[in-house]
């Protein structure tokens, strides 16, 4: 699976952005995650959504740092995945990456809650800059 993230830019604090992640192939069997890396900091997993072909379809996870402000979603018909970001803060400034974990084929894999570990396919990042 090849992924390409886009939609980054520069906004003022309190603003919004929507990041997109396009997959080269259908990724229905993959959990999708969004990560970010700020200058001088370690990469942080911020959100994930379970695979479509999963008993946990649509189940999401958010890191505390973005909970209530960011929303992850998937549009499998368009092989596109989104991260809607509202109430942006200067601390959200980072390069944002999307990633795919899967395919989820076994019963155990399909019933697991998505997490922020074990992602094998990564897209190029998109830069988000939030000014105060």
N, C-alpha and C positions, 0 to 999 in steps of 0.2 A: 504494500500500500504506500503510495506516494501522496504526501499532503502538502498543501500550499496555503499558508495563512496570509491574510490581508486585512486592511481596514484600520490599521494603526494611524496615528497622527498626533497633532498637538492640540490640546484643549486647555481651557481654564478650569480651575478647581470648581467642582459642582457640575461640570459638563458630562456629556455622554458620548460613547462610541460603541459601534457594533463591529466586532471582529468576525471574519468569516474564515472558514477552513474548508478547502475543496479537496476531495479525495479523487485519485486517479481511477479508482475502481469502486464498485459498490462495497460499502463497509458496514452493511447491516449487522454482521456478526461481530463487529468490533465495538468495544467501549471506546469512547472518545474523551480525551482529557485536555485541559488547558493548563499550561504552566507559564511561569514568568521568571525572569532573572533580571534583577536590578543591578546597577553598577556596584561592584564590590561585594555583592551578596550571592548566596547560594541559590540555585534554582528552587522555586517554590511551586508545588502543585496546588492549584486553586479551585479547580472544578472538574467534575467528570459526569458522564451520563452513560448508563448501561447500554449494552447492545440492543438493537431492535428485536432480534430473534432471541428474546430472553424473557423468562418469567418476571424479570425486574425491569422490563422495558420502560424507559422514561424515568427510572429512579435516578436521582441526582445526588451529588455530594458537593459541598462547598467548604472551603477553608474558612475559618472564623474571620480572617482578614477581609473577605469579600462577601460574606453571607449577608443577604438582604439588599445588596447593591448590584451584584452580578447575577445573570441568568444564563445558563447553558441550555442549548436546544439542538435538535437535529432535524434535518430535512432530507431524509434518505432518498427520496425520489430525485433530488438534485445532487446527491452525493456531497451535500454541504452541511456544515456544522457551525453553530454560531455561539458567540459569547457576547451578550448584551451587557454593557457596563454603564451604570448610572452613578451619580454622586461621586465622580472621580476625585481623587485626592492626590496631592503631589507624591505621596508615598506609593501610589500605583504606577509611577513612572518605571518602565521596565521594557525589555523585549519579551513579547508574548509568543508562545509556541503552542501549536496543537499537536496532538499525538494520538496514535491508535494502539489499542491493546486487544490482541486476538489472533485468529478468530476464536470466538467462544463456541465450541462445538460439543463439549461434553456436558452432561447434566450438571455436574459440579460447577463447571465454569459458568454456565448459563444462569445459575441461581445465586452466584456471588454478587454482592454489592460492589459496584465499581469503586476502585481505589486509585491512589496516585502512584502506585508502584508497577513495575514490569512492562512499561510501554516500549514497544520495539520499533515502531515507525514514527518518525518525527518529520515535521515540516520545518521550513525555514521560518524564522521569526519575523514578527512585525513590531515596529517600535511604537510605543505609546509614551507620550510626554505630557505631563500634567503640570501646569504652572499655577502658582498661587496668586 
